[in-house]
Amino acid sequence: MQDCKDLDILSVATTVGSEADAHRLGRLLVEHRLAACVQVEPGLQSHYRWHGSVCQEAEVRVVIKTLPQCRQALEEFLAQHHPYELPQFIATTASATREYAQWVREEVKLP
C-alpha cells in the first residue's frame, strides 16, 4: 500500500504587480526545479492597507505546485527574487492523484 504522504503536494499562492513579473518568476521557479508547475492568473484587484494607507492595485496571482519538503527553499527563493518587499506566501498541502503527485516528485529537485 502506498503511503498517503506520497500523494501530498504543496500549492503556494503569491501575487505580483504584472504579468511580466509573474512569468519571470514562474520560469525561474521551474528552471530551478523548485516547482513542477506555475500558474499565472491575471485580472485581480487587491484592496489592502500598507504603511497606514488603504490601497487598491491590479495584481496577478501566481500559484506554485511543489513538494512539501521544498517549502523552506521556496520561501528563501521568493525572498530573493520576488519583486515585493513583503510577498504573499500562502501554502496549502493537498492530496493529489497518484499520477500527478508522481509527476511533481519527478519534476521537483529536493533541496
Backbone as XML, in Angstrom:
<?xml version="1.0"?>
<chain id="A" units="angstrom">
  <residue number="1" name="MET">
    <atom name="N" x="0.837" y="-1.192" z="0.000"/>
    <atom name="CA" x="0.000" y="0.000" z="0.000"/>
    <atom name="C" x="0.878" y="1.249" z="0.000"/>
  </residue>
  <residue number="2" name="GLN">
    <atom name="N" x="0.478" y="2.243" z="-0.740"/>
    <atom name="CA" x="1.230" y="3.479" z="-0.854"/>
    <atom name="C" x="0.953" y="4.372" z="0.344"/>
  </residue>
  <residue number="3" name="ASP">
    <atom name="N" x="2.022" y="4.998" z="0.865"/>
    <atom name="CA" x="1.889" y="5.943" z="1.966"/>
    <atom name="C" x="1.102" y="7.160" z="1.476"/>
  </residue>
  <residue number="4" name="CYS">
    <atom name="N" x="0.125" y="7.589" z="2.256"/>
    <atom name="CA" x="-0.698" y="8.754" z="1.873"/>
    <atom name="C" x="0.146" y="10.001" z="1.659"/>
  </residue>
  <residue number="5" name="LYS">
    <atom name="N" x="1.265" y="10.115" z="2.375"/>
    <atom name="CA" x="2.133" y="11.290" z="2.220"/>
    <atom name="C" x="2.755" y="11.341" z="0.824"/>
  </residue>
  <residue number="6" name="ASP">
    <atom name="N" x="2.832" y="10.192" z="0.150"/>
    <atom name="CA" x="3.363" y="10.172" z="-1.220"/>
    <atom name="C" x="2.463" y="10.936" z="-2.179"/>
  </residue>
  <residue number="7" name="LEU">
    <atom name="N" x="1.220" y="11.168" z="-1.779"/>
    <atom name="CA" x="0.269" y="11.879" z="-2.636"/>
    <atom name="C" x="0.214" y="13.372" z="-2.334"/>
  </residue>
  <residue number="8" name="ASP">
    <atom name="N" x="0.939" y="13.815" z="-1.298"/>
    <atom name="CA" x="0.909" y="15.219" z="-0.897"/>
    <atom name="C" x="1.728" y="16.097" z="-1.838"/>
  </residue>
  <residue number="9" name="ILE">
    <atom name="N" x="1.142" y="17.217" z="-2.215"/>
    <atom name="CA" x="1.868" y="18.277" z="-2.899"/>
    <atom name="C" x="1.626" y="19.569" z="-2.127"/>
  </residue>
  <residue number="10" name="LEU">
    <atom name="N" x="2.438" y="20.558" z="-2.378"/>
    <atom name="CA" x="2.283" y="21.862" z="-1.755"/>
    <atom name="C" x="1.886" y="22.845" z="-2.833"/>
  </residue>
  <residue number="11" name="SER">
    <atom name="N" x="0.807" y="23.565" z="-2.599"/>
    <atom name="CA" x="0.355" y="24.614" z="-3.512"/>
    <atom name="C" x="0.567" y="25.947" z="-2.799"/>
  </residue>
  <residue number="12" name="VAL">
    <atom name="N" x="1.361" y="26.815" z="-3.398"/>
    <atom name="CA" x="1.692" y="28.101" z="-2.789"/>
    <atom name="C" x="1.150" y="29.217" z="-3.683"/>
  </residue>
  <residue number="13" name="ALA">
    <atom name="N" x="0.435" y="30.146" z="-3.077"/>
    <atom name="CA" x="-0.090" y="31.296" z="-3.806"/>
    <atom name="C" x="0.665" y="32.552" z="-3.393"/>
  </residue>
  <residue number="14" name="THR">
    <atom name="N" x="1.031" y="33.337" z="-4.398"/>
    <atom name="CA" x="1.607" y="34.650" z="-4.166"/>
    <atom name="C" x="1.019" y="35.583" z="-5.218"/>
  </residue>
  <residue number="15" name="THR">
    <atom name="N" x="1.266" y="36.866" z="-5.096"/>
    <atom name="CA" x="0.807" y="37.824" z="-6.089"/>
    <atom name="C" x="1.955" y="38.746" z="-6.471"/>
  </residue>
  <residue number="16" name="VAL">
    <atom name="N" x="1.881" y="39.253" z="-7.699"/>
    <atom name="CA" x="2.838" y="40.236" z="-8.199"/>
    <atom name="C" x="2.062" y="41.312" z="-8.944"/>
  </residue>
  <residue number="17" name="GLY">
    <atom name="N" x="2.742" y="42.377" z="-9.317"/>
    <atom name="CA" x="2.069" y="43.521" z="-9.915"/>
    <atom name="C" x="1.878" y="43.486" z="-11.412"/>
  </residue>
  <residue number="18" name="SER">
    <atom name="N" x="2.507" y="42.522" z="-12.103"/>
    <atom name="CA" x="2.377" y="42.497" z="-13.560"/>
    <atom name="C" x="2.500" y="41.065" z="-14.079"/>
  </residue>
  <residue number="19" name="GLU">
    <atom name="N" x="1.954" y="40.849" z="-15.274"/>
    <atom name="CA" x="2.095" y="39.536" z="-15.907"/>
    <atom name="C" x="3.557" y="39.247" z="-16.211"/>
  </residue>
  <residue number="20" name="ALA">
    <atom name="N" x="4.318" y="40.264" z="-16.585"/>
    <atom name="CA" x="5.739" y="40.067" z="-16.883"/>
    <atom name="C" x="6.466" y="39.538" z="-15.648"/>
  </residue>
  <residue number="21" name="ASP">
    <atom name="N" x="6.200" y="40.129" z="-14.473"/>
    <atom name="CA" x="6.819" y="39.644" z="-13.239"/>
    <atom name="C" x="6.365" y="38.222" z="-12.925"/>
  </residue>
  <residue number="22" name="ALA">
    <atom name="N" x="5.095" y="37.930" z="-13.150"/>
    <atom name="CA" x="4.561" y="36.589" z="-12.881"/>
    <atom name="C" x="5.241" y="35.549" z="-13.759"/>
  </residue>
  <residue number="23" name="HIS">
    <atom name="N" x="5.382" y="35.851" z="-15.052"/>
    <atom name="CA" x="6.006" y="34.903" z="-15.968"/>
    <atom name="C" x="7.501" y="34.745" z="-15.681"/>
  </residue>
  <residue number="24" name="ARG">
    <atom name="N" x="8.153" y="35.838" z="-15.329"/>
    <atom name="CA" x="9.584" y="35.760" z="-14.966"/>
    <atom name="C" x="9.766" y="34.863" z="-13.755"/>
  </residue>
  <residue number="25" name="LEU">
    <atom name="N" x="8.959" y="35.080" z="-12.721"/>
    <atom name="CA" x="9.047" y="34.287" z="-11.500"/>
    <atom name="C" x="8.723" y="32.821" z="-11.781"/>
  </residue>
  <residue number="26" name="GLY">
    <atom name="N" x="7.669" y="32.571" z="-12.552"/>
    <atom name="CA" x="7.291" y="31.206" z="-12.882"/>
    <atom name="C" x="8.391" y="30.465" z="-13.617"/>
  </residue>
  <residue number="27" name="ARG">
    <atom name="N" x="8.970" y="31.121" z="-14.603"/>
    <atom name="CA" x="10.048" y="30.485" z="-15.373"/>
    <atom name="C" x="11.244" y="30.168" z="-14.474"/>
  </residue>
  <residue number="28" name="LEU">
    <atom name="N" x="11.626" y="31.106" z="-13.611"/>
    <atom name="CA" x="12.753" y="30.869" z="-12.700"/>
    <atom name="C" x="12.487" y="29.687" z="-11.771"/>
  </residue>
  <residue number="29" name="LEU">
    <atom name="N" x="11.275" y="29.607" z="-11.237"/>
    <atom name="CA" x="10.945" y="28.521" z="-10.313"/>
    <atom name="C" x="11.014" y="27.162" z="-10.995"/>
  </residue>
  <residue number="30" name="VAL">
    <atom name="N" x="10.518" y="27.076" z="-12.217"/>
    <atom name="CA" x="10.561" y="25.807" z="-12.952"/>
    <atom name="C" x="12.003" y="25.495" z="-13.368"/>
  </residue>
  <residue number="31" name="GLU">
    <atom name="N" x="12.734" y="26.499" z="-13.841"/>
    <atom name="CA" x="14.129" y="26.277" z="-14.241"/>
    <atom name="C" x="14.986" y="25.800" z="-13.080"/>
  </residue>
  <residue number="32" name="HIS">
    <atom name="N" x="14.737" y="26.354" z="-11.881"/>
    <atom name="CA" x="15.494" y="25.951" z="-10.689"/>
    <atom name="C" x="14.941" y="24.675" z="-10.050"/>
  </residue>
  <residue number="33" name="ARG">
    <atom name="N" x="13.914" y="24.113" z="-10.652"/>
    <atom name="CA" x="13.281" y="22.865" z="-10.205"/>
    <atom name="C" x="12.718" y="22.961" z="-8.793"/>
  </residue>
  <residue number="34" name="LEU">
    <atom name="N" x="12.298" y="24.173" z="-8.423"/>
    <atom name="CA" x="11.585" y="24.363" z="-7.163"/>
    <atom name="C" x="10.089" y="24.182" z="-7.346"/>
  </residue>
  <residue number="35" name="ALA">
    <atom name="N" x="9.640" y="24.106" z="-8.586"/>
    <atom name="CA" x="8.225" y="23.926" z="-8.898"/>
    <atom name="C" x="8.090" y="23.024" z="-10.110"/>
  </residue>
  <residue number="36" name="ALA">
    <atom name="N" x="7.059" y="22.183" z="-10.069"/>
    <atom name="CA" x="6.731" y="21.373" z="-11.240"/>
    <atom name="C" x="5.881" y="22.185" z="-12.206"/>
  </residue>
  <residue number="37" name="CYS">
    <atom name="N" x="5.086" y="23.090" z="-11.655"/>
    <atom name="CA" x="4.144" y="23.873" z="-12.450"/>
    <atom name="C" x="3.914" y="25.203" z="-11.747"/>
  </residue>
  <residue number="38" name="VAL">
    <atom name="N" x="3.814" y="26.263" z="-12.534"/>
    <atom name="CA" x="3.457" y="27.577" z="-12.001"/>
    <atom name="C" x="2.342" y="28.124" z="-12.886"/>
  </residue>
  <residue number="39" name="GLN">
    <atom name="N" x="1.228" y="28.452" z="-12.258"/>
    <atom name="CA" x="0.089" y="29.003" z="-12.993"/>
    <atom name="C" x="0.019" y="30.501" z="-12.764"/>
  </residue>
  <residue number="40" name="VAL">
    <atom name="N" x="-0.261" y="31.229" z="-13.829"/>
    <atom name="CA" x="-0.351" y="32.685" z="-13.797"/>
    <atom name="C" x="-1.809" y="33.073" z="-14.047"/>
  </residue>
  <residue number="41" name="GLU">
    <atom name="N" x="-2.393" y="33.787" z="-13.083"/>
    <atom name="CA" x="-3.791" y="34.187" z="-13.166"/>
    <atom name="C" x="-3.906" y="35.713" z="-13.111"/>
  </residue>
  <residue number="42" name="PRO">
    <atom name="N" x="-3.992" y="36.376" z="-14.259"/>
    <atom name="CA" x="-4.129" y="37.836" z="-14.268"/>
    <atom name="C" x="-5.561" y="38.267" z="-13.933"/>
  </residue>
  <residue number="43" name="GLY">
    <atom name="N" x="-5.713" y="39.561" z="-13.717"/>
    <atom name="CA" x="-7.055" y="40.136" z="-13.598"/>
    <atom name="C" x="-7.563" y="40.338" z="-12.184"/>
  </residue>
  <residue number="44" name="LEU">
    <atom name="N" x="-6.691" y="40.289" z="-11.195"/>
    <atom name="CA" x="-7.131" y="40.510" z="-9.818"/>
    <atom name="C" x="-7.101" y="41.991" z="-9.464"/>
  </residue>
  <residue number="45" name="GLN">
    <atom name="N" x="-7.974" y="42.380" z="-8.561"/>
    <atom name="CA" x="-7.914" y="43.695" z="-7.931"/>
    <atom name="C" x="-7.772" y="43.455" z="-6.436"/>
  </residue>
  <residue number="46" name="SER">
    <atom name="N" x="-6.720" y="43.956" z="-5.856"/>
    <atom name="CA" x="-6.478" y="43.758" z="-4.430"/>
    <atom name="C" x="-6.689" y="45.059" z="-3.671"/>
  </residue>
  <residue number="47" name="HIS">
    <atom name="N" x="-7.339" y="44.943" z="-2.538"/>
    <atom name="CA" x="-7.541" y="46.051" z="-1.601"/>
    <atom name="C" x="-6.815" y="45.673" z="-0.321"/>
  </residue>
  <residue number="48" name="TYR">
    <atom name="N" x="-5.984" y="46.575" z="0.194"/>
    <atom name="CA" x="-5.194" y="46.251" z="1.379"/>
    <atom name="C" x="-4.714" y="47.543" z="2.042"/>
  </residue>
  <residue number="49" name="ARG">
    <atom name="N" x="-4.247" y="47.397" z="3.263"/>
    <atom name="CA" x="-3.653" y="48.520" z="3.991"/>
    <atom name="C" x="-2.150" y="48.305" z="3.996"/>
  </residue>
  <residue number="50" name="TRP">
    <atom name="N" x="-1.388" y="49.323" z="3.588"/>
    <atom name="CA" x="0.066" y="49.231" z="3.549"/>
    <atom name="C" x="0.671" y="50.532" z="4.033"/>
  </residue>
  <residue number="51" name="HIS">
    <atom name="N" x="1.485" y="50.452" z="5.070"/>
    <atom name="CA" x="2.135" y="51.617" z="5.672"/>
    <atom name="C" x="1.118" y="52.702" z="6.017"/>
  </residue>
  <residue number="52" name="GLY">
    <atom name="N" x="-0.035" y="52.285" z="6.553"/>
    <atom name="CA" x="-1.044" y="53.209" z="7.023"/>
    <atom name="C" x="-2.016" y="53.731" z="5.979"/>
  </residue>
  <residue number="53" name="SER">
    <atom name="N" x="-1.830" y="53.358" z="4.727"/>
    <atom name="CA" x="-2.730" y="53.819" z="3.665"/>
    <atom name="C" x="-3.525" y="52.645" z="3.097"/>
  </residue>
  <residue number="54" name="VAL">
    <atom name="N" x="-4.771" y="52.924" z="2.740"/>
    <atom name="CA" x="-5.587" y="51.926" z="2.064"/>
    <atom name="C" x="-5.269" y="52.001" z="0.577"/>
  </residue>
  <residue number="55" name="CYS">
    <atom name="N" x="-4.977" y="50.848" z="-0.012"/>
    <atom name="CA" x="-4.542" y="50.784" z="-1.405"/>
    <atom name="C" x="-5.458" y="49.869" z="-2.216"/>
  </residue>
  <residue number="56" name="GLN">
    <atom name="N" x="-5.509" y="50.121" z="-3.498"/>
    <atom name="CA" x="-6.171" y="49.244" z="-4.454"/>
    <atom name="C" x="-5.247" y="49.143" z="-5.648"/>
  </residue>
  <residue number="57" name="GLU">
    <atom name="N" x="-4.892" y="47.927" z="-6.011"/>
    <atom name="CA" x="-3.951" y="47.708" z="-7.113"/>
    <atom name="C" x="-4.366" y="46.497" z="-7.930"/>
  </residue>
  <residue number="58" name="ALA">
    <atom name="N" x="-4.036" y="46.529" z="-9.199"/>
    <atom name="CA" x="-4.163" y="45.347" z="-10.046"/>
    <atom name="C" x="-3.019" y="44.401" z="-9.692"/>
  </residue>
  <residue number="59" name="GLU">
    <atom name="N" x="-3.335" y="43.120" z="-9.598"/>
    <atom name="CA" x="-2.313" y="42.123" z="-9.306"/>
    <atom name="C" x="-2.538" y="40.880" z="-10.152"/>
  </residue>
  <residue number="60" name="VAL">
    <atom name="N" x="-1.515" y="40.046" z="-10.166"/>
    <atom name="CA" x="-1.547" y="38.770" z="-10.867"/>
    <atom name="C" x="-1.237" y="37.691" z="-9.835"/>
  </residue>
  <residue number="61" name="ARG">
    <atom name="N" x="-2.116" y="36.687" z="-9.743"/>
    <atom name="CA" x="-1.871" y="35.582" z="-8.815"/>
    <atom name="C" x="-0.951" y="34.570" z="-9.478"/>
  </residue>
  <residue number="62" name="VAL">
    <atom name="N" x="-0.005" y="34.083" z="-8.698"/>
    <atom name="CA" x="0.928" y="33.052" z="-9.128"/>
    <atom name="C" x="0.727" y="31.866" z="-8.188"/>
  </residue>
  <residue number="63" name="VAL">
    <atom name="N" x="0.381" y="30.708" z="-8.766"/>
    <atom name="CA" x="0.159" y="29.501" z="-7.968"/>
    <atom name="C" x="1.260" y="28.509" z="-8.321"/>
  </residue>
  <residue number="64" name="ILE">
    <atom name="N" x="1.984" y="28.090" z="-7.300"/>
    <atom name="CA" x="3.172" y="27.260" z="-7.464"/>
    <atom name="C" x="2.876" y="25.859" z="-6.940"/>
  </residue>
  <residue number="65" name="LYS">
    <atom name="N" x="3.114" y="24.843" z="-7.773"/>
    <atom name="CA" x="2.917" y="23.452" z="-7.361"/>
    <atom name="C" x="4.285" y="22.837" z="-7.111"/>
  </residue>
  <residue number="66" name="THR">
    <atom name="N" x="4.501" y="22.363" z="-5.887"/>
    <atom name="CA" x="5.795" y="21.815" z="-5.498"/>
    <atom name="C" x="5.583" y="20.718" z="-4.461"/>
  </residue>
  <residue number="67" name="LEU">
    <atom name="N" x="6.647" y="20.332" z="-3.779"/>
    <atom name="CA" x="6.577" y="19.317" z="-2.729"/>
    <atom name="C" x="6.651" y="19.980" z="-1.363"/>
  </residue>
  <residue number="68" name="PRO">
    <atom name="N" x="5.997" y="19.402" z="-0.365"/>
    <atom name="CA" x="6.043" y="19.992" z="0.980"/>
    <atom name="C" x="7.465" y="20.191" z="1.504"/>
  </residue>
  <residue number="69" name="GLN">
    <atom name="N" x="8.381" y="19.314" z="1.133"/>
    <atom name="CA" x="9.762" y="19.413" z="1.602"/>
    <atom name="C" x="10.503" y="20.617" z="1.017"/>
  </residue>
  <residue number="70" name="CYS">
    <atom name="N" x="9.931" y="21.250" z="0.022"/>
    <atom name="CA" x="10.567" y="22.404" z="-0.636"/>
    <atom name="C" x="10.117" y="23.738" z="-0.052"/>
  </residue>
  <residue number="71" name="ARG">
    <atom name="N" x="9.263" y="23.714" z="0.945"/>
    <atom name="CA" x="8.688" y="24.960" z="1.468"/>
    <atom name="C" x="9.758" y="25.976" z="1.873"/>
  </residue>
  <residue number="72" name="GLN">
    <atom name="N" x="10.715" y="25.555" z="2.686"/>
    <atom name="CA" x="11.740" y="26.487" z="3.167"/>
    <atom name="C" x="12.566" y="27.048" z="2.011"/>
  </residue>
  <residue number="73" name="ALA">
    <atom name="N" x="12.967" y="26.176" z="1.096"/>
    <atom name="CA" x="13.754" y="26.628" z="-0.060"/>
    <atom name="C" x="12.945" y="27.603" z="-0.915"/>
  </residue>
  <residue number="74" name="LEU">
    <atom name="N" x="11.657" y="27.337" z="-1.053"/>
    <atom name="CA" x="10.795" y="28.227" z="-1.838"/>
    <atom name="C" x="10.651" y="29.584" z="-1.146"/>
  </residue>
  <residue number="75" name="GLU">
    <atom name="N" x="10.483" y="29.590" z="0.173"/>
    <atom name="CA" x="10.414" y="30.853" z="0.919"/>
    <atom name="C" x="11.691" y="31.666" z="0.715"/>
  </residue>
  <residue number="76" name="GLU">
    <atom name="N" x="12.832" y="31.004" z="0.801"/>
    <atom name="CA" x="14.115" y="31.690" z="0.623"/>
    <atom name="C" x="14.266" y="32.216" z="-0.809"/>
  </residue>
  <residue number="77" name="PHE">
    <atom name="N" x="13.849" y="31.424" z="-1.788"/>
    <atom name="CA" x="13.922" y="31.841" z="-3.185"/>
    <atom name="C" x="13.064" y="33.085" z="-3.419"/>
  </residue>
  <residue number="78" name="LEU">
    <atom name="N" x="11.832" y="33.055" z="-2.903"/>
    <atom name="CA" x="10.944" y="34.210" z="-3.097"/>
    <atom name="C" x="11.471" y="35.444" z="-2.366"/>
  </residue>
  <residue number="79" name="ALA">
    <atom name="N" x="12.107" y="35.261" z="-1.227"/>
    <atom name="CA" x="12.689" y="36.401" z="-0.508"/>
    <atom name="C" x="13.744" y="37.100" z="-1.373"/>
  </residue>
  <residue number="80" name="GLN">
    <atom name="N" x="14.425" y="36.346" z="-2.226"/>
    <atom name="CA" x="15.471" y="36.910" z="-3.084"/>
    <atom name="C" x="14.936" y="37.421" z="-4.424"/>
  </residue>
  <residue number="81" name="HIS">
    <atom name="N" x="13.927" y="36.747" z="-4.989"/>
    <atom name="CA" x="13.529" y="37.020" z="-6.373"/>
    <atom name="C" x="12.162" y="37.682" z="-6.537"/>
  </residue>
  <residue number="82" name="HIS">
    <atom name="N" x="11.390" y="37.753" z="-5.479"/>
    <atom name="CA" x="10.043" y="38.345" z="-5.583"/>
    <atom name="C" x="10.165" y="39.863" z="-5.637"/>
  </residue>
  <residue number="83" name="PRO">
    <atom name="N" x="9.382" y="40.524" z="-6.489"/>
    <atom name="CA" x="9.509" y="41.980" z="-6.606"/>
    <atom name="C" x="8.932" y="42.764" z="-5.421"/>
  </residue>
  <residue number="84" name="TYR">
    <atom name="N" x="8.133" y="42.140" z="-4.559"/>
    <atom name="CA" x="7.520" y="42.859" z="-3.448"/>
    <atom name="C" x="8.417" y="42.851" z="-2.214"/>
  </residue>
  <residue number="85" name="GLU">
    <atom name="N" x="8.308" y="43.904" z="-1.436"/>
    <atom name="CA" x="9.009" y="43.991" z="-0.158"/>
    <atom name="C" x="8.534" y="42.888" z="0.790"/>
  </residue>
  <residue number="86" name="LEU">
    <atom name="N" x="7.234" y="42.631" z="0.797"/>
    <atom name="CA" x="6.641" y="41.594" z="1.644"/>
    <atom name="C" x="5.736" y="40.716" z="0.770"/>
  </residue>
  <residue number="87" name="PRO">
    <atom name="N" x="6.299" y="39.664" z="0.183"/>
    <atom name="CA" x="5.484" y="38.833" z="-0.704"/>
    <atom name="C" x="4.440" y="38.016" z="0.056"/>
  </residue>
  <residue number="88" name="GLN">
    <atom name="N" x="3.286" y="37.885" z="-0.553"/>
    <atom name="CA" x="2.280" y="36.951" z="-0.038"/>
    <atom name="C" x="2.851" y="35.546" z="-0.187"/>
  </residue>
  <residue number="89" name="PHE">
    <atom name="N" x="2.686" y="34.726" z="0.845"/>
    <atom name="CA" x="3.102" y="33.324" z="0.790"/>
    <atom name="C" x="2.048" y="32.545" z="1.549"/>
  </residue>
  <residue number="90" name="ILE">
    <atom name="N" x="1.110" y="31.963" z="0.815"/>
    <atom name="CA" x="0.049" y="31.173" z="1.423"/>
    <atom name="C" x="0.195" y="29.759" z="0.887"/>
  </residue>
  <residue number="91" name="ALA">
    <atom name="N" x="0.508" y="28.829" z="1.786"/>
    <atom name="CA" x="0.786" y="27.456" z="1.380"/>
    <atom name="C" x="-0.293" y="26.518" z="1.893"/>
  </residue>
  <residue number="92" name="THR">
    <atom name="N" x="-0.693" y="25.605" z="1.010"/>
    <atom name="CA" x="-1.690" y="24.597" z="1.345"/>
    <atom name="C" x="-1.174" y="23.242" z="0.889"/>
  </residue>
  <residue number="93" name="THR">
    <atom name="N" x="-1.191" y="22.287" z="1.805"/>
    <atom name="CA" x="-0.846" y="20.929" z="1.420"/>
    <atom name="C" x="-2.122" y="20.261" z="0.930"/>
  </residue>
  <residue number="94" name="ALA">
    <atom name="N" x="-2.009" y="19.606" z="-0.215"/>
    <atom name="CA" x="-3.169" y="18.972" z="-0.829"/>
    <atom name="C" x="-2.808" y="17.552" z="-1.243"/>
  </residue>
  <residue number="95" name="SER">
    <atom name="N" x="-3.807" y="16.710" z="-1.278"/>
    <atom name="CA" x="-3.629" y="15.345" z="-1.743"/>
    <atom name="C" x="-3.968" y="15.298" z="-3.229"/>
  </residue>
  <residue number="96" name="ALA">
    <atom name="N" x="-3.014" y="14.842" z="-4.032"/>
    <atom name="CA" x="-3.191" y="14.782" z="-5.479"/>
    <atom name="C" x="-3.443" y="13.340" z="-5.912"/>
  </residue>
  <residue number="97" name="THR">
    <atom name="N" x="-3.772" y="13.168" z="-7.167"/>
    <atom name="CA" x="-3.856" y="11.806" z="-7.694"/>
    <atom name="C" x="-2.456" y="11.211" z="-7.680"/>
  </residue>
  <residue number="98" name="ARG">
    <atom name="N" x="-2.377" y="9.916" z="-7.688"/>
    <atom name="CA" x="-1.087" y="9.227" z="-7.664"/>
    <atom name="C" x="-0.229" y="9.668" z="-8.855"/>
  </residue>
  <residue number="99" name="GLU">
    <atom name="N" x="-0.843" y="9.778" z="-10.021"/>
    <atom name="CA" x="-0.101" y="10.142" z="-11.225"/>
    <atom name="C" x="0.422" y="11.581" z="-11.172"/>
  </residue>
  <residue number="100" name="TYR">
    <atom name="N" x="-0.414" y="12.501" z="-10.707"/>
    <atom name="CA" x="0.007" y="13.904" z="-10.633"/>
    <atom name="C" x="1.098" y="14.072" z="-9.578"/>
  </residue>
  <residue number="101" name="ALA">
    <atom name="N" x="0.912" y="13.457" z="-8.415"/>
    <atom name="CA" x="1.916" y="13.543" z="-7.351"/>
    <atom name="C" x="3.253" y="12.969" z="-7.814"/>
  </residue>
  <residue number="102" name="GLN">
    <atom name="N" x="3.209" y="11.873" z="-8.556"/>
    <atom name="CA" x="4.430" y="11.268" z="-9.087"/>
    <atom name="C" x="5.112" y="12.233" z="-10.055"/>
  </residue>
  <residue number="103" name="TRP">
    <atom name="N" x="4.335" y="12.875" z="-10.912"/>
    <atom name="CA" x="4.904" y="13.844" z="-11.847"/>
    <atom name="C" x="5.581" y="15.001" z="-11.104"/>
  </residue>
  <residue number="104" name="VAL">
    <atom name="N" x="4.927" y="15.514" z="-10.063"/>
    <atom name="CA" x="5.528" y="16.596" z="-9.273"/>
    <atom name="C" x="6.842" y="16.121" z="-8.653"/>
  </residue>
  <residue number="105" name="ARG">
    <atom name="N" x="6.854" y="14.914" z="-8.069"/>
    <atom name="CA" x="8.085" y="14.380" z="-7.473"/>
    <atom name="C" x="9.204" y="14.250" z="-8.513"/>
  </residue>
  <residue number="106" name="GLU">
    <atom name="N" x="8.854" y="13.898" z="-9.737"/>
    <atom name="CA" x="9.858" y="13.759" z="-10.791"/>
    <atom name="C" x="10.401" y="15.099" z="-11.264"/>
  </residue>
  <residue number="107" name="GLU">
    <atom name="N" x="9.592" y="16.139" z="-11.221"/>
    <atom name="CA" x="9.991" y="17.446" z="-11.757"/>
    <atom name="C" x="10.675" y="18.362" z="-10.753"/>
  </residue>
  <residue number="108" name="VAL">
    <atom name="N" x="10.443" y="18.131" z="-9.470"/>
    <atom name="CA" x="10.991" y="18.999" z="-8.421"/>
    <atom name="C" x="12.241" y="18.356" z="-7.837"/>
  </residue>
  <residue number="109" name="LYS">
    <atom name="N" x="13.269" y="19.154" z="-7.680"/>
    <atom name="CA" x="14.505" y="18.674" z="-7.061"/>
    <atom name="C" x="14.491" y="19.081" z="-5.595"/>
  </residue>
  <residue number="110" name="LEU">
    <atom name="N" x="14.550" y="18.105" z="-4.717"/>
    <atom name="CA" x="14.530" y="18.412" z="-3.283"/>
    <atom name="C" x="15.809" y="19.133" z="-2.885"/>
  </residue>
  <residue number="111" name="PRO">
    <atom name="N" x="15.672" y="20.128" z="-2.001"/>
    <atom name="CA" x="16.855" y="20.869" z="-1.564"/>
    <atom name="C" x="17.782" y="20.014" z="-0.704"/>
  </residue>
</chain>
